[in-house]
Amino acid sequence: MSVDPRIEALKARHQFLEKSIENEEARPMPNDLHLAEMKREKLRIKDEIAQLNNA
């Protein structure tokens, strides 16, 4: 069973965003706008992965 390269790329991006969000939240004064953008992107990617897995 071959793994879809698109899904793997999305998973890697999702993981990168998760780490970036953690790093931003750990800062003394996190950038709330940047955090919100990263969280929206992470959710969009999660939804896209789910759609591709169901297709």
mmCIF entry with sequence, helices, sheets and N, C-alpha, C, O atoms, coordinates in Angstrom:
data_MODEL
# 
_entry.id   MODEL 
# 
_entity.id                         1 
_entity.type                       polymer 
_entity.pdbx_number_of_molecules   1 
# 
_entity_poly.entity_id                      1 
_entity_poly.type                           'polypeptide(L)' 
_entity_poly.nstd_linkage                   no 
_entity_poly.nstd_monomer                   no 
_entity_poly.pdbx_seq_one_letter_code       MSVDPRIEALKARHQFLEKSIENEEARPMPNDLHLAEMKREKLRIKDEIAQLNNA 
_entity_poly.pdbx_seq_one_letter_code_can   MSVDPRIEALKARHQFLEKSIENEEARPMPNDLHLAEMKREKLRIKDEIAQLNNA 
_entity_poly.pdbx_strand_id                 A 
# 
loop_
_entity_poly_seq.entity_id 
_entity_poly_seq.num 
_entity_poly_seq.mon_id 
_entity_poly_seq.hetero 
1 1  MET n 
1 2  SER n 
1 3  VAL n 
1 4  ASP n 
1 5  PRO n 
1 6  ARG n 
1 7  ILE n 
1 8  GLU n 
1 9  ALA n 
1 10 LEU n 
1 11 LYS n 
1 12 ALA n 
1 13 ARG n 
1 14 HIS n 
1 15 GLN n 
1 16 PHE n 
1 17 LEU n 
1 18 GLU n 
1 19 LYS n 
1 20 SER n 
1 21 ILE n 
1 22 GLU n 
1 23 ASN n 
1 24 GLU n 
1 25 GLU n 
1 26 ALA n 
1 27 ARG n 
1 28 PRO n 
1 29 MET n 
1 30 PRO n 
1 31 ASN n 
1 32 ASP n 
1 33 LEU n 
1 34 HIS n 
1 35 LEU n 
1 36 ALA n 
1 37 GLU n 
1 38 MET n 
1 39 LYS n 
1 40 ARG n 
1 41 GLU n 
1 42 LYS n 
1 43 LEU n 
1 44 ARG n 
1 45 ILE n 
1 46 LYS n 
1 47 ASP n 
1 48 GLU n 
1 49 ILE n 
1 50 ALA n 
1 51 GLN n 
1 52 LEU n 
1 53 ASN n 
1 54 ASN n 
1 55 ALA n 
# 
_struct_asym.id          A 
_struct_asym.entity_id   1 
# 
loop_
_struct_conf.conf_type_id 
_struct_conf.id 
_struct_conf.pdbx_PDB_helix_id 
_struct_conf.beg_label_comp_id 
_struct_conf.beg_label_asym_id 
_struct_conf.beg_label_seq_id 
_struct_conf.pdbx_beg_PDB_ins_code 
_struct_conf.end_label_comp_id 
_struct_conf.end_label_asym_id 
_struct_conf.end_label_seq_id 
_struct_conf.pdbx_end_PDB_ins_code 
_struct_conf.beg_auth_comp_id 
_struct_conf.beg_auth_asym_id 
_struct_conf.beg_auth_seq_id 
_struct_conf.end_auth_comp_id 
_struct_conf.end_auth_asym_id 
_struct_conf.end_auth_seq_id 
_struct_conf.pdbx_PDB_helix_class 
_struct_conf.details 
_struct_conf.pdbx_PDB_helix_length 
HELX_P HELX_P1 AA1 PRO A 5  ? ALA A 26 ? PRO A 5  ALA A 26 1 ? 22 
HELX_P HELX_P2 AA2 ASP A 32 ? ASN A 54 ? ASP A 32 ASN A 54 1 ? 23 
# 
_struct_conf_type.id          HELX_P 
_struct_conf_type.criteria    ? 
_struct_conf_type.reference   ? 
# 
loop_
_atom_site.group_PDB 
_atom_site.id 
_atom_site.type_symbol 
_atom_site.label_atom_id 
_atom_site.label_alt_id 
_atom_site.label_comp_id 
_atom_site.label_asym_id 
_atom_site.label_entity_id 
_atom_site.label_seq_id 
_atom_site.pdbx_PDB_ins_code 
_atom_site.Cartn_x 
_atom_site.Cartn_y 
_atom_site.Cartn_z 
_atom_site.occupancy 
_atom_site.B_iso_or_equiv 
_atom_site.pdbx_formal_charge 
_atom_site.auth_seq_id 
_atom_site.auth_comp_id 
_atom_site.auth_asym_id 
_atom_site.auth_atom_id 
_atom_site.pdbx_PDB_model_num 
ATOM 1   N N  . MET A 1 1  ? 0.854   -1.184 0.000  1.00 0.00 ? 1  MET A N  1 
ATOM 2   C CA . MET A 1 1  ? 0.000   0.000  0.000  1.00 0.00 ? 1  MET A CA 1 
ATOM 3   C C  . MET A 1 1  ? 0.897   1.244  0.000  1.00 0.00 ? 1  MET A C  1 
ATOM 4   O O  . MET A 1 1  ? 1.703   1.441  0.910  1.00 0.00 ? 1  MET A O  1 
ATOM 5   N N  . SER A 1 2  ? 0.748   2.056  -1.009 1.00 0.00 ? 2  SER A N  1 
ATOM 6   C CA . SER A 1 2  ? 1.568   3.253  -1.167 1.00 0.00 ? 2  SER A CA 1 
ATOM 7   C C  . SER A 1 2  ? 0.941   4.436  -0.427 1.00 0.00 ? 2  SER A C  1 
ATOM 8   O O  . SER A 1 2  ? -0.272  4.643  -0.469 1.00 0.00 ? 2  SER A O  1 
ATOM 9   N N  . VAL A 1 3  ? 1.783   5.196  0.242  1.00 0.00 ? 3  VAL A N  1 
ATOM 10  C CA . VAL A 1 3  ? 1.304   6.377  0.960  1.00 0.00 ? 3  VAL A CA 1 
ATOM 11  C C  . VAL A 1 3  ? 1.336   7.563  0.004  1.00 0.00 ? 3  VAL A C  1 
ATOM 12  O O  . VAL A 1 3  ? 2.327   7.791  -0.688 1.00 0.00 ? 3  VAL A O  1 
ATOM 13  N N  . ASP A 1 4  ? 0.251   8.307  -0.024 1.00 0.00 ? 4  ASP A N  1 
ATOM 14  C CA . ASP A 1 4  ? 0.138   9.460  -0.905 1.00 0.00 ? 4  ASP A CA 1 
ATOM 15  C C  . ASP A 1 4  ? 1.153   10.528 -0.497 1.00 0.00 ? 4  ASP A C  1 
ATOM 16  O O  . ASP A 1 4  ? 1.153   10.974 0.651  1.00 0.00 ? 4  ASP A O  1 
ATOM 17  N N  . PRO A 1 5  ? 2.022   10.943 -1.433 1.00 0.00 ? 5  PRO A N  1 
ATOM 18  C CA . PRO A 1 5  ? 3.028   11.965 -1.099 1.00 0.00 ? 5  PRO A CA 1 
ATOM 19  C C  . PRO A 1 5  ? 2.396   13.297 -0.667 1.00 0.00 ? 5  PRO A C  1 
ATOM 20  O O  . PRO A 1 5  ? 2.975   14.029 0.136  1.00 0.00 ? 5  PRO A O  1 
ATOM 21  N N  . ARG A 1 6  ? 1.227   13.602 -1.193 1.00 0.00 ? 6  ARG A N  1 
ATOM 22  C CA . ARG A 1 6  ? 0.541   14.847 -0.811 1.00 0.00 ? 6  ARG A CA 1 
ATOM 23  C C  . ARG A 1 6  ? 0.162   14.805 0.673  1.00 0.00 ? 6  ARG A C  1 
ATOM 24  O O  . ARG A 1 6  ? 0.337   15.785 1.396  1.00 0.00 ? 6  ARG A O  1 
ATOM 25  N N  . ILE A 1 7  ? -0.360  13.654 1.115  1.00 0.00 ? 7  ILE A N  1 
ATOM 26  C CA . ILE A 1 7  ? -0.740  13.516 2.520  1.00 0.00 ? 7  ILE A CA 1 
ATOM 27  C C  . ILE A 1 7  ? 0.498   13.606 3.408  1.00 0.00 ? 7  ILE A C  1 
ATOM 28  O O  . ILE A 1 7  ? 0.465   14.249 4.457  1.00 0.00 ? 7  ILE A O  1 
ATOM 29  N N  . GLU A 1 8  ? 1.578   12.971 2.995  1.00 0.00 ? 8  GLU A N  1 
ATOM 30  C CA . GLU A 1 8  ? 2.819   13.024 3.777  1.00 0.00 ? 8  GLU A CA 1 
ATOM 31  C C  . GLU A 1 8  ? 3.339   14.459 3.882  1.00 0.00 ? 8  GLU A C  1 
ATOM 32  O O  . GLU A 1 8  ? 3.804   14.872 4.944  1.00 0.00 ? 8  GLU A O  1 
ATOM 33  N N  . ALA A 1 9  ? 3.265   15.206 2.803  1.00 0.00 ? 9  ALA A N  1 
ATOM 34  C CA . ALA A 1 9  ? 3.708   16.605 2.818  1.00 0.00 ? 9  ALA A CA 1 
ATOM 35  C C  . ALA A 1 9  ? 2.829   17.433 3.749  1.00 0.00 ? 9  ALA A C  1 
ATOM 36  O O  . ALA A 1 9  ? 3.323   18.284 4.490  1.00 0.00 ? 9  ALA A O  1 
ATOM 37  N N  . LEU A 1 10 ? 1.531   17.179 3.706  1.00 0.00 ? 10 LEU A N  1 
ATOM 38  C CA . LEU A 1 10 ? 0.609   17.913 4.587  1.00 0.00 ? 10 LEU A CA 1 
ATOM 39  C C  . LEU A 1 10 ? 0.872   17.562 6.050  1.00 0.00 ? 10 LEU A C  1 
ATOM 40  O O  . LEU A 1 10 ? 0.836   18.437 6.916  1.00 0.00 ? 10 LEU A O  1 
ATOM 41  N N  . LYS A 1 11 ? 1.132   16.302 6.324  1.00 0.00 ? 11 LYS A N  1 
ATOM 42  C CA . LYS A 1 11 ? 1.431   15.891 7.708  1.00 0.00 ? 11 LYS A CA 1 
ATOM 43  C C  . LYS A 1 11 ? 2.703   16.557 8.213  1.00 0.00 ? 11 LYS A C  1 
ATOM 44  O O  . LYS A 1 11 ? 2.778   16.975 9.368  1.00 0.00 ? 11 LYS A O  1 
ATOM 45  N N  . ALA A 1 12 ? 3.698   16.652 7.345  1.00 0.00 ? 12 ALA A N  1 
ATOM 46  C CA . ALA A 1 12 ? 4.950   17.307 7.728  1.00 0.00 ? 12 ALA A CA 1 
ATOM 47  C C  . ALA A 1 12 ? 4.715   18.789 8.019  1.00 0.00 ? 12 ALA A C  1 
ATOM 48  O O  . ALA A 1 12 ? 5.241   19.326 8.994  1.00 0.00 ? 12 ALA A O  1 
ATOM 49  N N  . ARG A 1 13 ? 3.928   19.441 7.175  1.00 0.00 ? 13 ARG A N  1 
ATOM 50  C CA . ARG A 1 13 ? 3.602   20.861 7.381  1.00 0.00 ? 13 ARG A CA 1 
ATOM 51  C C  . ARG A 1 13 ? 2.817   21.047 8.681  1.00 0.00 ? 13 ARG A C  1 
ATOM 52  O O  . ARG A 1 13 ? 3.064   21.991 9.432  1.00 0.00 ? 13 ARG A O  1 
ATOM 53  N N  . HIS A 1 14 ? 1.868   20.138 8.942  1.00 0.00 ? 14 HIS A N  1 
ATOM 54  C CA . HIS A 1 14 ? 1.062   20.179 10.157 1.00 0.00 ? 14 HIS A CA 1 
ATOM 55  C C  . HIS A 1 14 ? 1.962   20.071 11.388 1.00 0.00 ? 14 HIS A C  1 
ATOM 56  O O  . HIS A 1 14 ? 1.796   20.816 12.353 1.00 0.00 ? 14 HIS A O  1 
ATOM 57  N N  . GLN A 1 15 ? 2.913   19.141 11.346 1.00 0.00 ? 15 GLN A N  1 
ATOM 58  C CA . GLN A 1 15 ? 3.846   18.954 12.460 1.00 0.00 ? 15 GLN A CA 1 
ATOM 59  C C  . GLN A 1 15 ? 4.725   20.187 12.660 1.00 0.00 ? 15 GLN A C  1 
ATOM 60  O O  . GLN A 1 15 ? 4.978   20.607 13.789 1.00 0.00 ? 15 GLN A O  1 
ATOM 61  N N  . PHE A 1 16 ? 5.187   20.762 11.544 1.00 0.00 ? 16 PHE A N  1 
ATOM 62  C CA . PHE A 1 16 ? 5.996   21.989 11.625 1.00 0.00 ? 16 PHE A CA 1 
ATOM 63  C C  . PHE A 1 16 ? 5.200   23.123 12.276 1.00 0.00 ? 16 PHE A C  1 
ATOM 64  O O  . PHE A 1 16 ? 5.721   23.849 13.123 1.00 0.00 ? 16 PHE A O  1 
ATOM 65  N N  . LEU A 1 17 ? 3.944   23.269 11.878 1.00 0.00 ? 17 LEU A N  1 
ATOM 66  C CA . LEU A 1 17 ? 3.102   24.322 12.456 1.00 0.00 ? 17 LEU A CA 1 
ATOM 67  C C  . LEU A 1 17 ? 2.871   24.080 13.944 1.00 0.00 ? 17 LEU A C  1 
ATOM 68  O O  . LEU A 1 17 ? 2.878   25.021 14.738 1.00 0.00 ? 17 LEU A O  1 
ATOM 69  N N  . GLU A 1 18 ? 2.667   22.829 14.319 1.00 0.00 ? 18 GLU A N  1 
ATOM 70  C CA . GLU A 1 18 ? 2.453   22.513 15.727 1.00 0.00 ? 18 GLU A CA 1 
ATOM 71  C C  . GLU A 1 18 ? 3.664   22.934 16.561 1.00 0.00 ? 18 GLU A C  1 
ATOM 72  O O  . GLU A 1 18 ? 3.516   23.513 17.638 1.00 0.00 ? 18 GLU A O  1 
ATOM 73  N N  . LYS A 1 19 ? 4.854   22.640 16.056 1.00 0.00 ? 19 LYS A N  1 
ATOM 74  C CA . LYS A 1 19 ? 6.078   23.015 16.764 1.00 0.00 ? 19 LYS A CA 1 
ATOM 75  C C  . LYS A 1 19 ? 6.232   24.542 16.798 1.00 0.00 ? 19 LYS A C  1 
ATOM 76  O O  . LYS A 1 19 ? 6.646   25.103 17.812 1.00 0.00 ? 19 LYS A O  1 
ATOM 77  N N  . SER A 1 20 ? 5.901   25.203 15.700 1.00 0.00 ? 20 SER A N  1 
ATOM 78  C CA . SER A 1 20 ? 5.998   26.662 15.634 1.00 0.00 ? 20 SER A CA 1 
ATOM 79  C C  . SER A 1 20 ? 5.029   27.319 16.610 1.00 0.00 ? 20 SER A C  1 
ATOM 80  O O  . SER A 1 20 ? 5.364   28.321 17.243 1.00 0.00 ? 20 SER A O  1 
ATOM 81  N N  . ILE A 1 21 ? 3.837   26.759 16.731 1.00 0.00 ? 21 ILE A N  1 
ATOM 82  C CA . ILE A 1 21 ? 2.843   27.287 17.674 1.00 0.00 ? 21 ILE A CA 1 
ATOM 83  C C  . ILE A 1 21 ? 3.348   27.125 19.100 1.00 0.00 ? 21 ILE A C  1 
ATOM 84  O O  . ILE A 1 21 ? 3.249   28.048 19.908 1.00 0.00 ? 21 ILE A O  1 
ATOM 85  N N  . GLU A 1 22 ? 3.887   25.955 19.406 1.00 0.00 ? 22 GLU A N  1 
ATOM 86  C CA . GLU A 1 22 ? 4.443   25.723 20.744 1.00 0.00 ? 22 GLU A CA 1 
ATOM 87  C C  . GLU A 1 22 ? 5.551   26.725 21.057 1.00 0.00 ? 22 GLU A C  1 
ATOM 88  O O  . GLU A 1 22 ? 5.601   27.283 22.153 1.00 0.00 ? 22 GLU A O  1 
ATOM 89  N N  . ASN A 1 23 ? 6.430   26.948 20.095 1.00 0.00 ? 23 ASN A N  1 
ATOM 90  C CA . ASN A 1 23 ? 7.531   27.895 20.294 1.00 0.00 ? 23 ASN A CA 1 
ATOM 91  C C  . ASN A 1 23 ? 7.022   29.314 20.503 1.00 0.00 ? 23 ASN A C  1 
ATOM 92  O O  . ASN A 1 23 ? 7.521   30.041 21.362 1.00 0.00 ? 23 ASN A O  1 
ATOM 93  N N  . GLU A 1 24 ? 6.032   29.699 19.719 1.00 0.00 ? 24 GLU A N  1 
ATOM 94  C CA . GLU A 1 24 ? 5.483   31.058 19.841 1.00 0.00 ? 24 GLU A CA 1 
ATOM 95  C C  . GLU A 1 24 ? 4.794   31.240 21.192 1.00 0.00 ? 24 GLU A C  1 
ATOM 96  O O  . GLU A 1 24 ? 4.936   32.284 21.830 1.00 0.00 ? 24 GLU A O  1 
ATOM 97  N N  . GLU A 1 25 ? 4.043   30.219 21.628 1.00 0.00 ? 25 GLU A N  1 
ATOM 98  C CA . GLU A 1 25 ? 3.339   30.312 22.908 1.00 0.00 ? 25 GLU A CA 1 
ATOM 99  C C  . GLU A 1 25 ? 4.314   30.342 24.089 1.00 0.00 ? 25 GLU A C  1 
ATOM 100 O O  . GLU A 1 25 ? 3.977   30.850 25.159 1.00 0.00 ? 25 GLU A O  1 
ATOM 101 N N  . ALA A 1 26 ? 5.503   29.808 23.900 1.00 0.00 ? 26 ALA A N  1 
ATOM 102 C CA . ALA A 1 26 ? 6.500   29.788 24.976 1.00 0.00 ? 26 ALA A CA 1 
ATOM 103 C C  . ALA A 1 26 ? 7.218   31.123 25.134 1.00 0.00 ? 26 ALA A C  1 
ATOM 104 O O  . ALA A 1 26 ? 7.890   31.354 26.139 1.00 0.00 ? 26 ALA A O  1 
ATOM 105 N N  . ARG A 1 27 ? 7.079   31.994 24.150 1.00 0.00 ? 27 ARG A N  1 
ATOM 106 C CA . ARG A 1 27 ? 7.736   33.302 24.243 1.00 0.00 ? 27 ARG A CA 1 
ATOM 107 C C  . ARG A 1 27 ? 7.087   34.145 25.335 1.00 0.00 ? 27 ARG A C  1 
ATOM 108 O O  . ARG A 1 27 ? 5.911   33.963 25.647 1.00 0.00 ? 27 ARG A O  1 
ATOM 109 N N  . PRO A 1 28 ? 7.854   35.069 25.916 1.00 0.00 ? 28 PRO A N  1 
ATOM 110 C CA . PRO A 1 28 ? 7.290   35.937 26.966 1.00 0.00 ? 28 PRO A CA 1 
ATOM 111 C C  . PRO A 1 28 ? 6.091   36.764 26.476 1.00 0.00 ? 28 PRO A C  1 
ATOM 112 O O  . PRO A 1 28 ? 5.123   36.947 27.215 1.00 0.00 ? 28 PRO A O  1 
ATOM 113 N N  . MET A 1 29 ? 6.152   37.254 25.251 1.00 0.00 ? 29 MET A N  1 
ATOM 114 C CA . MET A 1 29 ? 5.040   38.039 24.693 1.00 0.00 ? 29 MET A CA 1 
ATOM 115 C C  . MET A 1 29 ? 4.721   37.493 23.307 1.00 0.00 ? 29 MET A C  1 
ATOM 116 O O  . MET A 1 29 ? 5.177   38.039 22.303 1.00 0.00 ? 29 MET A O  1 
ATOM 117 N N  . PRO A 1 30 ? 3.933   36.408 23.248 1.00 0.00 ? 30 PRO A N  1 
ATOM 118 C CA . PRO A 1 30 ? 3.638   35.810 21.945 1.00 0.00 ? 30 PRO A CA 1 
ATOM 119 C C  . PRO A 1 30 ? 2.828   36.751 21.057 1.00 0.00 ? 30 PRO A C  1 
ATOM 120 O O  . PRO A 1 30 ? 2.033   37.559 21.539 1.00 0.00 ? 30 PRO A O  1 
ATOM 121 N N  . ASN A 1 31 ? 3.047   36.627 19.764 1.00 0.00 ? 31 ASN A N  1 
ATOM 122 C CA . ASN A 1 31 ? 2.325   37.416 18.776 1.00 0.00 ? 31 ASN A CA 1 
ATOM 123 C C  . ASN A 1 31 ? 0.984   36.727 18.528 1.00 0.00 ? 31 ASN A C  1 
ATOM 124 O O  . ASN A 1 31 ? 0.926   35.701 17.850 1.00 0.00 ? 31 ASN A O  1 
ATOM 125 N N  . ASP A 1 32 ? -0.091  37.290 19.076 1.00 0.00 ? 32 ASP A N  1 
ATOM 126 C CA . ASP A 1 32 ? -1.412  36.671 18.994 1.00 0.00 ? 32 ASP A CA 1 
ATOM 127 C C  . ASP A 1 32 ? -1.917  36.557 17.562 1.00 0.00 ? 32 ASP A C  1 
ATOM 128 O O  . ASP A 1 32 ? -2.569  35.573 17.213 1.00 0.00 ? 32 ASP A O  1 
ATOM 129 N N  . LEU A 1 33 ? -1.626  37.542 16.740 1.00 0.00 ? 33 LEU A N  1 
ATOM 130 C CA . LEU A 1 33 ? -2.072  37.500 15.344 1.00 0.00 ? 33 LEU A CA 1 
ATOM 131 C C  . LEU A 1 33 ? -1.378  36.354 14.606 1.00 0.00 ? 33 LEU A C  1 
ATOM 132 O O  . LEU A 1 33 ? -2.017  35.593 13.879 1.00 0.00 ? 33 LEU A O  1 
ATOM 133 N N  . HIS A 1 34 ? -0.082  36.244 14.799 1.00 0.00 ? 34 HIS A N  1 
ATOM 134 C CA . HIS A 1 34 ? 0.684   35.169 14.153 1.00 0.00 ? 34 HIS A CA 1 
ATOM 135 C C  . HIS A 1 34 ? 0.214   33.801 14.650 1.00 0.00 ? 34 HIS A C  1 
ATOM 136 O O  . HIS A 1 34 ? 0.097   32.861 13.864 1.00 0.00 ? 34 HIS A O  1 
ATOM 137 N N  . LEU A 1 35 ? -0.054  33.688 15.949 1.00 0.00 ? 35 LEU A N  1 
ATOM 138 C CA . LEU A 1 35 ? -0.562  32.436 16.506 1.00 0.00 ? 35 LEU A CA 1 
ATOM 139 C C  . LEU A 1 35 ? -1.892  32.054 15.863 1.00 0.00 ? 35 LEU A C  1 
ATOM 140 O O  . LEU A 1 35 ? -2.093  30.902 15.480 1.00 0.00 ? 35 LEU A O  1 
ATOM 141 N N  . ALA A 1 36 ? -2.786  33.011 15.747 1.00 0.00 ? 36 ALA A N  1 
ATOM 142 C CA . ALA A 1 36 ? -4.099  32.738 15.158 1.00 0.00 ? 36 ALA A CA 1 
ATOM 143 C C  . ALA A 1 36 ? -3.961  32.279 13.707 1.00 0.00 ? 36 ALA A C  1 
ATOM 144 O O  . ALA A 1 36 ? -4.655  31.356 13.279 1.00 0.00 ? 36 ALA A O  1 
ATOM 145 N N  . GLU A 1 37 ? -3.072  32.915 12.953 1.00 0.00 ? 37 GLU A N  1 
ATOM 146 C CA . GLU A 1 37 ? -2.852  32.522 11.555 1.00 0.00 ? 37 GLU A CA 1 
ATOM 147 C C  . GLU A 1 37 ? -2.315  31.095 11.466 1.00 0.00 ? 37 GLU A C  1 
ATOM 148 O O  . GLU A 1 37 ? -2.767  30.306 10.637 1.00 0.00 ? 37 GLU A O  1 
ATOM 149 N N  . MET A 1 38 ? -1.357  30.773 12.319 1.00 0.00 ? 38 MET A N  1 
ATOM 150 C CA . MET A 1 38 ? -0.775  29.428 12.295 1.00 0.00 ? 38 MET A CA 1 
ATOM 151 C C  . MET A 1 38 ? -1.806  28.376 12.694 1.00 0.00 ? 38 MET A C  1 
ATOM 152 O O  . MET A 1 38 ? -1.848  27.291 12.114 1.00 0.00 ? 38 MET A O  1 
ATOM 153 N N  . LYS A 1 39 ? -2.638  28.698 13.686 1.00 0.00 ? 39 LYS A N  1 
ATOM 154 C CA . LYS A 1 39 ? -3.668  27.748 14.117 1.00 0.00 ? 39 LYS A CA 1 
ATOM 155 C C  . LYS A 1 39 ? -4.714  27.530 13.032 1.00 0.00 ? 39 LYS A C  1 
ATOM 156 O O  . LYS A 1 39 ? -5.177  26.406 12.837 1.00 0.00 ? 39 LYS A O  1 
ATOM 157 N N  . ARG A 1 40 ? -5.093  28.593 12.323 1.00 0.00 ? 40 ARG A N  1 
ATOM 158 C CA . ARG A 1 40 ? -6.046  28.452 11.204 1.00 0.00 ? 40 ARG A CA 1 
ATOM 159 C C  . ARG A 1 40 ? -5.464  27.570 10.109 1.00 0.00 ? 40 ARG A C  1 
ATOM 160 O O  . ARG A 1 40 ? -6.142  26.689 9.579  1.00 0.00 ? 40 ARG A O  1 
ATOM 161 N N  . GLU A 1 41 ? -4.201  27.816 9.775  1.00 0.00 ? 41 GLU A N  1 
ATOM 162 C CA . GLU A 1 41 ? -3.529  27.020 8.740  1.00 0.00 ? 41 GLU A CA 1 
ATOM 163 C C  . GLU A 1 41 ? -3.442  25.555 9.160  1.00 0.00 ? 41 GLU A C  1 
ATOM 164 O O  . GLU A 1 41 ? -3.675  24.658 8.350  1.00 0.00 ? 41 GLU A O  1 
ATOM 165 N N  . LYS A 1 42 ? -3.110  25.318 10.422 1.00 0.00 ? 42 LYS A N  1 
ATOM 166 C CA . LYS A 1 42 ? -2.993  23.957 10.931 1.00 0.00 ? 42 LYS A CA 1 
ATOM 167 C C  . LYS A 1 42 ? -4.343  23.234 10.826 1.00 0.00 ? 42 LYS A C  1 
ATOM 168 O O  . LYS A 1 42 ? -4.396  22.071 10.428 1.00 0.00 ? 42 LYS A O  1 
ATOM 169 N N  . LEU A 1 43 ? -5.413  23.913 11.176 1.00 0.00 ? 43 LEU A N  1 
ATOM 170 C CA . LEU A 1 43 ? -6.751  23.333 11.083 1.00 0.00 ? 43 LEU A CA 1 
ATOM 171 C C  . LEU A 1 43 ? -7.136  23.061 9.628  1.00 0.00 ? 43 LEU A C  1 
ATOM 172 O O  . LEU A 1 43 ? -7.736  22.030 9.324  1.00 0.00 ? 43 LEU A O  1 
ATOM 173 N N  . ARG A 1 44 ? -6.793  23.982 8.735  1.00 0.00 ? 44 ARG A N  1 
ATOM 174 C CA . ARG A 1 44 ? -7.091  23.796 7.313  1.00 0.00 ? 44 ARG A CA 1 
ATOM 175 C C  . ARG A 1 44 ? -6.375  22.559 6.782  1.00 0.00 ? 44 ARG A C  1 
ATOM 176 O O  . ARG A 1 44 ? -6.945  21.772 6.026  1.00 0.00 ? 44 ARG A O  1 
ATOM 177 N N  . ILE A 1 45 ? -5.121  22.401 7.188  1.00 0.00 ? 45 ILE A N  1 
ATOM 178 C CA . ILE A 1 45 ? -4.337  21.250 6.754  1.00 0.00 ? 45 ILE A CA 1 
ATOM 179 C C  . ILE A 1 45 ? -4.940  19.961 7.320  1.00 0.00 ? 45 ILE A C  1 
ATOM 180 O O  . ILE A 1 45 ? -5.033  18.957 6.613  1.00 0.00 ? 45 ILE A O  1 
ATOM 181 N N  . LYS A 1 46 ? -5.347  19.987 8.581  1.00 0.00 ? 46 LYS A N  1 
ATOM 182 C CA . LYS A 1 46 ? -5.962  18.811 9.192  1.00 0.00 ? 46 LYS A CA 1 
ATOM 183 C C  . LYS A 1 46 ? -7.213  18.408 8.422  1.00 0.00 ? 46 LYS A C  1 
ATOM 184 O O  . LYS A 1 46 ? -7.430  17.224 8.164  1.00 0.00 ? 46 LYS A O  1 
ATOM 185 N N  . ASP A 1 47 ? -8.032  19.383 8.057  1.00 0.00 ? 47 ASP A N  1 
ATOM 186 C CA . ASP A 1 47 ? -9.248  19.110 7.285  1.00 0.00 ? 47 ASP A CA 1 
ATOM 187 C C  . ASP A 1 47 ? -8.917  18.528 5.915  1.00 0.00 ? 47 ASP A C  1 
ATOM 188 O O  . ASP A 1 47 ? -9.588  17.608 5.448  1.00 0.00 ? 47 ASP A O  1 
ATOM 189 N N  . GLU A 1 48 ? -7.884  19.064 5.274  1.00 0.00 ? 48 GLU A N  1 
ATOM 190 C CA . GLU A 1 48 ? -7.490  18.573 3.955  1.00 0.00 ? 48 GLU A CA 1 
ATOM 191 C C  . GLU A 1 48 ? -6.979  17.139 4.028  1.00 0.00 ? 48 GLU A C  1 
ATOM 192 O O  . GLU A 1 48 ? -7.273  16.327 3.151  1.00 0.00 ? 48 GLU A O  1 
ATOM 193 N N  . ILE A 1 49 ? -6.217  16.829 5.068  1.00 0.00 ? 49 ILE A N  1 
ATOM 194 C CA . ILE A 1 49 ? -5.733  15.463 5.261  1.00 0.00 ? 49 ILE A CA 1 
ATOM 195 C C  . ILE A 1 49 ? -6.922  14.510 5.424  1.00 0.00 ? 49 ILE A C  1 
ATOM 196 O O  . ILE A 1 49 ? -6.951  13.436 4.823  1.00 0.00 ? 49 ILE A O  1 
ATOM 197 N N  . ALA A 1 50 ? -7.892  14.909 6.233  1.00 0.00 ? 50 ALA A N  1 
ATOM 198 C CA . ALA A 1 50 ? -9.078  14.081 6.452  1.00 0.00 ? 50 ALA A CA 1 
ATOM 199 C C  . ALA A 1 50 ? -9.828  13.850 5.146  1.00 0.00 ? 50 ALA A C  1 
ATOM 200 O O  . ALA A 1 50 ? -10.274 12.734 4.879  1.00 0.00 ? 50 ALA A O  1 
ATOM 201 N N  . GLN A 1 51 ? -9.970  14.884 4.338  1.00 0.00 ? 51 GLN A N  1 
ATOM 202 C CA . GLN A 1 51 ? -10.660 14.737 3.048  1.00 0.00 ? 51 GLN A CA 1 
ATOM 203 C C  . GLN A 1 51 ? -9.909  13.780 2.136  1.00 0.00 ? 51 GLN A C  1 
ATOM 204 O O  . GLN A 1 51 ? -10.527 12.933 1.492  1.00 0.00 ? 51 GLN A O  1 
ATOM 205 N N  . LEU A 1 52 ? -8.596  13.899 2.070  1.00 0.00 ? 52 LEU A N  1 
ATOM 206 C CA . LEU A 1 52 ? -7.800  13.028 1.215  1.00 0.00 ? 52 LEU A CA 1 
ATOM 207 C C  . LEU A 1 52 ? -7.841  11.573 1.695  1.00 0.00 ? 52 LEU A C  1 
ATOM 208 O O  . LEU A 1 52 ? -7.835  10.649 0.881  1.00 0.00 ? 52 LEU A O  1 
ATOM 209 N N  . ASN A 1 53 ? -7.882  11.376 2.992  1.00 0.00 ? 53 ASN A N  1 
ATOM 210 C CA . ASN A 1 53 ? -7.952  10.022 3.531  1.00 0.00 ? 53 ASN A CA 1 
ATOM 211 C C  . ASN A 1 53 ? -9.307  9.374  3.239  1.00 0.00 ? 53 ASN A C  1 
ATOM 212 O O  . ASN A 1 53 ? -9.397  8.155  3.093  1.00 0.00 ? 53 ASN A O  1 
ATOM 213 N N  . ASN A 1 54 ? -10.349 10.186 3.155  1.00 0.00 ? 54 ASN A N  1 
ATOM 214 C CA . ASN A 1 54 ? -11.689 9.664  2.901  1.00 0.00 ? 54 ASN A CA 1 
ATOM 215 C C  . ASN A 1 54 ? -11.983 9.501  1.421  1.00 0.00 ? 54 ASN A C  1 
ATOM 216 O O  . ASN A 1 54 ? -12.990 8.895  1.054  1.00 0.00 ? 54 ASN A O  1 
ATOM 217 N N  . ALA A 1 55 ? -11.125 10.029 0.573  1.00 0.00 ? 55 ALA A N  1 
ATOM 218 C CA . ALA A 1 55 ? -11.386 9.978  -0.873 1.00 0.00 ? 55 ALA A CA 1 
ATOM 219 C C  . ALA A 1 55 ? -11.034 8.629  -1.460 1.00 0.00 ? 55 ALA A C  1 
ATOM 220 O O  . ALA A 1 55 ? -11.193 8.418  -2.662 1.00 0.00 ? 55 ALA A O  1 
# 
